[in-house]
């Protein structure tokens, strides 16, 4: 796909079609990865996006039990006071 370079004030830029923005879930921010022969444009993703729904689903499935006890049998709380 070829896209024209457009004048934006004293700079130049590209316009991405709405279909591309939607397909790759690009909102207001992208990451540019500068390589030797090309520039890669990547959408910035929130690493914790969707965690609320995932935690709710885990709880509903009973899959939110602790894997390691939060208190060990030989733990001495006096050491922490």
MMTF fields as JSON, N, C-alpha, C and O atoms, coordinates in Angstrom:
{
  "mmtfVersion": "1.0.0",
  "mmtfProducer": "UNKNOWN",
  "numBonds": 323,
  "numAtoms": 324,
  "numGroups": 81,
  "numChains": 1,
  "numModels": 1,
  "chainsPerModel": [1],
  "groupsPerChain": [81],
  "chainIdList": ["A"],
  "bondAtomList": [4, 2, 8, 6, 12, 10, 16, 14, 20, 18, 24, 22, 28, 26, 32, 30, 36, 34, 40, 38, 44, 42, 48, 46, 52, 50, 56, 54, 60, 58, 64, 62, 68, 66, 72, 70, 76, 74, 80, 78, 84, 82, 88, 86, 92, 90, 96, 94, 100, 98, 104, 102, 108, 106, 112, 110, 116, 114, 120, 118, 124, 122, 128, 126, 132, 130, 136, 134, 140, 138, 144, 142, 148, 146, 152, 150, 156, 154, 160, 158, 164, 162, 168, 166, 172, 170, 176, 174, 180, 178, 184, 182, 188, 186, 192, 190, 196, 194, 200, 198, 204, 202, 208, 206, 212, 210, 216, 214, 220, 218, 224, 222, 228, 226, 232, 230, 236, 234, 240, 238, 244, 242, 248, 246, 252, 250, 256, 254, 260, 258, 264, 262, 268, 266, 272, 270, 276, 274, 280, 278, 284, 282, 288, 286, 292, 290, 296, 294, 300, 298, 304, 302, 308, 306, 312, 310, 316, 314, 320, 318],
  "bondOrderList": [1, 1, 1, 1, 1, 1, 1, 1, 1, 1, 1, 1, 1, 1, 1, 1, 1, 1, 1, 1, 1, 1, 1, 1, 1, 1, 1, 1, 1, 1, 1, 1, 1, 1, 1, 1, 1, 1, 1, 1, 1, 1, 1, 1, 1, 1, 1, 1, 1, 1, 1, 1, 1, 1, 1, 1, 1, 1, 1, 1, 1, 1, 1, 1, 1, 1, 1, 1, 1, 1, 1, 1, 1, 1, 1, 1, 1, 1, 1, 1],
  "groupList": [{"groupName": "UNK", "atomNameList": ["N", "CA", "C", "O"], "elementList": ["N", "C", "C", "O"], "formalChargeList": [0, 0, 0, 0], "bondAtomList": [1, 0, 2, 1, 3, 2], "bondOrderList": [1, 1, 2], "singleLetterCode": "X", "chemCompType": "L-PEPTIDE LINKING"}],
  "groupTypeList": [0, 0, 0, 0, 0, 0, 0, 0, 0, 0, 0, 0, 0, 0, 0, 0, 0, 0, 0, 0, 0, 0, 0, 0, 0, 0, 0, 0, 0, 0, 0, 0, 0, 0, 0, 0, 0, 0, 0, 0, 0, 0, 0, 0, 0, 0, 0, 0, 0, 0, 0, 0, 0, 0, 0, 0, 0, 0, 0, 0, 0, 0, 0, 0, 0, 0, 0, 0, 0, 0, 0, 0, 0, 0, 0, 0, 0, 0, 0, 0, 0],
  "groupIdList": [1, 2, 3, 4, 5, 6, 7, 8, 9, 10, 11, 12, 13, 14, 15, 16, 17, 18, 19, 20, 21, 22, 23, 24, 25, 26, 27, 28, 29, 30, 31, 32, 33, 34, 35, 36, 37, 38, 39, 40, 41, 42, 43, 44, 45, 46, 47, 48, 49, 50, 51, 52, 53, 54, 55, 56, 57, 58, 59, 60, 61, 62, 63, 64, 65, 66, 67, 68, 69, 70, 71, 72, 73, 74, 75, 76, 77, 78, 79, 80, 81],
  "secStructList": [7, 7, 7, 7, 3, 3, 3, 3, 6, 6, 3, 3, 3, 3, 7, 7, 7, 2, 2, 2, 2, 2, 2, 6, 6, 7, 7, 1, 7, 3, 3, 3, 3, 3, 7, 1, 1, 7, 3, 3, 3, 3, 3, 7, 7, 7, 6, 6, 6, 6, 2, 2, 2, 2, 2, 2, 2, 2, 2, 2, 6, 6, 7, 7, 7, 7, 1, 1, 7, 1, 1, 7, 6, 6, 7, 7, 4, 4, 4, 4, 7],
  "xCoordList": [0.853, 0.0, 0.899, 1.876, 0.568, 1.3, 0.399, -0.782, 0.981, 0.252, 1.075, 2.296, 0.416, 1.114, 1.565, 0.914, 2.683, 3.175, 2.457, 2.384, 1.926, 1.176, 1.854, 2.524, 1.671, 2.207, 1.33, 0.108, 1.952, 1.246, 2.036, 2.996, 1.636, 2.394, 3.785, 3.936, 4.811, 6.199, 6.715, 7.86, 5.884, 6.285, 5.571, 4.795, 5.852, 5.149, 4.688, 5.273, 3.63, 3.099, 2.36, 2.336, 1.759, 0.931, -0.444, -0.602, -1.439, -2.802, -3.102, -2.931, -3.55, -3.919, -5.429, -6.186, -5.872, -7.313, -8.003, -7.399, -9.268, -10.061, -10.081, -10.06, -10.123, -10.152, -8.889, -8.965, -7.739, -6.483, -6.474, -6.064, -6.924, -6.974, -7.863, -7.522, -8.994, -9.919, -9.33, -9.359, -8.799, -8.283, -7.181, -7.135, -6.291, -5.157, -5.371, -4.443, -6.6, -6.977, -6.031, -5.544, -5.782, -4.927, -5.813, -6.769, -5.498, -6.287, -5.571, -5.669, -4.866, -4.219, -2.702, -2.04, -2.144, -0.71, -0.194, -0.804, 0.933, 1.582, 3.051, 3.604, 3.658, 5.094, 5.796, 5.379, 6.857, 7.666, 8.922, 9.655, 9.163, 10.37, 11.218, 10.845, 12.359, 13.227, 14.244, 15.084, 14.166, 15.079, 16.029, 15.911, 16.947, 17.947, 17.287, 17.64, 16.339, 15.754, 14.268, 13.666, 13.666, 12.231, 11.826, 12.589, 10.593, 9.99, 8.765, 7.93, 8.655, 7.527, 6.619, 7.084, 5.333, 4.352, 3.531, 2.879, 3.569, 2.838, 1.87, 2.205, 0.672, -0.238, 0.302, 0.881, 0.109, 0.495, -0.64, -1.799, -0.298, -1.32, -1.153, -0.038, -2.272, -2.272, -2.047, -2.904, -0.919, -0.624, -1.633, -1.73, -2.376, -3.352, -4.79, -5.744, -4.927, -6.252, -6.965, -6.406, -8.189, -8.979, -8.779, -9.422, -7.901, -7.655, -8.893, -9.152, -9.671, -10.869, -11.801, -12.278, -12.061, -12.956, -12.359, -13.077, -11.044, -10.388, -10.473, -10.716, -10.273, -10.358, -11.788, -11.99, -12.755, -14.151, -14.473, -15.15, -13.998, -14.226, -13.524, -14.084, -12.292, -11.577, -12.349, -12.469, -12.873, -13.622, -14.895, -15.239, -15.587, -16.825, -16.545, -17.385, -15.369, -15.005, -14.343, -13.99, -14.17, -13.502, -12.008, -11.378, -11.456, -10.058, -9.168, -8.109, -9.594, -8.808, -8.288, -8.089, -8.073, -7.508, -6.004, -5.361, -5.45, -4.011, -3.281, -3.689, -2.217, -1.418, -0.389, 0.009, 0.039, 0.998, 0.351, -0.167, 0.371, -0.231, 0.42, 1.628, -0.387, 0.191, 0.844, 1.539, 0.636, 1.297, 1.813, 1.053, 3.097, 3.697, 3.659, 3.666, 3.62, 3.499, 4.656, 4.455, 5.853, 7.019, 7.326, 8.396, 6.405, 6.645, 6.511, 5.582, 7.442, 7.439, 7.153, 7.977, 5.988, 5.583, 6.349, 6.404, 6.939, 7.679, 8.877, 9.326, 9.395, 10.55, 10.199, 11.09, 8.932, 8.489, 8.071, 7.696, 8.13, 7.698, 8.877, 8.702],
  "yCoordList": [-1.17, 0.0, 1.233, 1.3, 2.183, 3.441, 4.556, 4.629, 5.426, 6.557, 7.812, 7.801, 8.882, 10.141, 10.822, 10.719, 11.513, 12.368, 13.711, 14.269, 14.234, 15.493, 16.534, 16.198, 17.786, 18.899, 19.115, 19.203, 19.202, 19.478, 20.575, 20.291, 21.831, 22.952, 22.97, 22.944, 23.016, 22.976, 21.549, 21.34, 20.586, 19.181, 18.485, 19.091, 17.221, 16.377, 15.138, 14.752, 14.512, 13.338, 12.45, 12.702, 11.412, 10.523, 10.453, 10.64, 10.18, 9.959, 8.486, 7.895, 7.896, 6.487, 6.379, 7.039, 5.564, 5.397, 4.843, 4.127, 5.188, 4.752, 3.231, 2.694, 2.535, 1.07, 0.502, -0.47, 1.102, 0.642, 0.957, 0.126, 2.151, 2.52, 1.557, 1.145, 1.2, 0.272, -1.135, -1.77, -1.612, -2.985, -3.215, -4.267, -2.237, -2.395, -1.706, -1.586, -1.258, -0.648, 0.495, 0.563, 1.381, 2.545, 3.679, 4.059, 4.219, 5.299, 6.633, 7.218, 7.113, 8.415, 8.351, 9.378, 7.166, 7.052, 5.82, 4.753, 5.956, 4.819, 4.807, 5.822, 3.652, 3.519, 3.4, 2.612, 4.173, 4.077, 3.278, 3.61, 2.24, 1.443, 1.753, 1.419, 2.391, 2.803, 1.704, 1.392, 1.129, 0.071, 0.627, 1.787, -0.183, 0.248, 0.762, 1.832, 0.006, 0.331, 0.655, 0.89, 0.673, 0.91, 1.438, 1.388, 1.947, 2.42, 1.552, 1.386, 1.003, 0.175, 0.99, 1.56, 1.053, 1.771, 0.73, -0.114, 0.796, -0.175, 0.553, 1.604, 0.006, 0.613, 0.431, -0.606, 1.438, 1.341, 0.639, 1.042, -0.406, -1.174, -1.043, -0.989, -0.996, -0.972, -2.401, -3.254, -2.696, -4.079, -4.703, -5.928, -3.898, -4.442, -4.341, -4.543, -4.033, -3.903, -5.258, -6.282, -5.246, -6.464, -7.277, -8.312, -6.827, -7.594, -7.668, -8.711, -6.582, -6.602, -7.729, -8.486, -7.842, -8.885, -10.269, -11.201, -10.403, -11.691, -12.105, -13.274, -11.158, -11.476, -11.871, -12.789, -11.175, -11.526, -12.929, -13.695, -13.267, -14.603, -15.67, -16.741, -15.38, -16.329, -16.563, -17.7, -15.486, -15.619, -16.435, -17.294, -16.165, -16.894, -18.388, -19.223, -18.727, -20.129, -20.759, -21.938, -19.985, -20.496, -20.709, -21.513, -19.989, -20.17, -19.07, -18.774, -18.469, -17.4, -17.785, -16.923, -19.061, -19.534, -19.271, -19.28, -19.038, -18.848, -20.153, -21.214, -20.083, -21.261, -21.525, -22.668, -20.471, -20.57, -19.907, -18.796, -20.555, -19.937, -18.595, -18.427, -17.644, -16.342, -16.339, -15.383, -17.384, -17.544, -18.975, -19.924, -19.127, -20.457, -20.927, -20.11, -22.232, -22.802, -22.393, -22.2, -22.258, -21.94, -20.432, -20.027, -19.621, -18.173, -17.574, -17.912, -16.679, -16.046, -14.566, -13.826, -14.147, -12.757, -11.808, -10.605, -12.338, -11.498, -10.85, -9.778, -11.504, -10.954, -9.654, -8.872, -9.421, -8.264, -7.09, -6.036, -7.256, -6.141, -5.415, -4.452],
  "zCoordList": [0.0, 0.0, 0.0, 0.745, -0.82, -0.854, -0.333, -0.673, 0.501, 1.079, 0.82, 0.975, 0.431, 0.149, 1.434, 2.474, 1.34, 2.423, 2.289, 1.194, 3.402, 3.367, 4.25, 5.227, 3.896, 4.676, 5.906, 5.788, 7.093, 8.347, 9.047, 9.763, 8.843, 9.39, 8.789, 7.568, 9.646, 9.17, 9.011, 8.61, 9.319, 9.255, 8.104, 7.365, 7.981, 7.018, 7.753, 8.764, 7.24, 7.899, 6.925, 5.72, 7.464, 6.658, 7.283, 8.489, 6.452, 6.938, 6.811, 5.744, 7.895, 7.866, 7.682, 8.394, 6.745, 6.539, 7.784, 8.582, 7.929, 9.083, 9.196, 10.303, 8.069, 8.092, 8.749, 9.501, 8.469, 9.078, 10.57, 11.381, 10.931, 12.354, 13.128, 14.237, 12.55, 13.213, 13.292, 14.346, 12.175, 12.13, 13.154, 13.791, 13.318, 14.224, 15.572, 16.372, 15.813, 17.089, 17.469, 18.598, 16.516, 16.755, 17.241, 16.565, 18.409, 18.998, 18.788, 17.709, 19.786, 19.737, 19.746, 19.597, 19.916, 20.106, 19.38, 19.46, 18.665, 18.029, 18.44, 18.865, 18.305, 18.561, 17.219, 16.37, 17.014, 15.806, 16.13, 17.062, 15.368, 15.504, 14.278, 13.154, 14.503, 13.41, 13.124, 13.969, 11.945, 11.52, 10.459, 10.063, 10.01, 9.019, 7.736, 7.239, 7.206, 5.903, 5.946, 4.898, 7.119, 7.177, 8.549, 9.513, 8.599, 9.846, 10.091, 9.202, 11.282, 11.659, 12.568, 13.555, 12.249, 13.068, 13.811, 13.197, 15.153, 15.974, 16.891, 17.438, 17.064, 18.034, 19.448, 19.771, 20.282, 21.683, 22.404, 22.307, 23.12, 23.806, 25.311, 25.831, 25.985, 27.436, 27.917, 27.688, 28.58, 28.942, 29.901, 29.973, 30.628, 31.585, 31.068, 31.818, 29.804, 29.215, 29.273, 28.881, 29.761, 29.831, 31.098, 31.273, 31.982, 33.206, 34.086, 34.688, 34.179, 35.032, 34.621, 35.466, 33.317, 32.825, 33.074, 33.435, 32.88, 33.096, 34.565, 34.866, 35.475, 36.902, 37.303, 38.098, 36.749, 37.04, 36.533, 37.22, 35.347, 34.79, 35.63, 35.867, 36.083, 36.94, 38.234, 38.692, 38.826, 40.072, 39.847, 40.659, 38.752, 38.45, 38.259, 38.596, 37.721, 37.499, 38.721, 38.691, 39.798, 40.991, 40.773, 41.461, 39.82, 39.457, 40.031, 39.478, 41.133, 41.737, 43.119, 43.975, 43.329, 44.593, 44.599, 43.55, 45.787, 45.908, 45.604, 46.074, 44.83, 44.528, 45.619, 45.841, 46.294, 47.389, 48.602, 48.487, 49.744, 50.924, 51.234, 51.067, 51.686, 52.011, 53.388, 53.733, 54.18, 55.473, 55.532, 55.338, 55.797, 55.91, 57.358, 58.278, 57.562, 58.901, 59.807, 61.006, 59.262, 60.091, 60.123, 60.578, 59.649, 59.601, 60.999, 61.732, 61.374, 62.688, 62.5, 61.962, 62.946, 62.769, 63.695, 63.437, 64.77, 65.687, 65.0, 65.406, 63.953, 63.235, 62.515, 62.184, 62.274, 61.498, 62.379, 61.864, 63.692, 64.554, 65.135, 65.882]
}
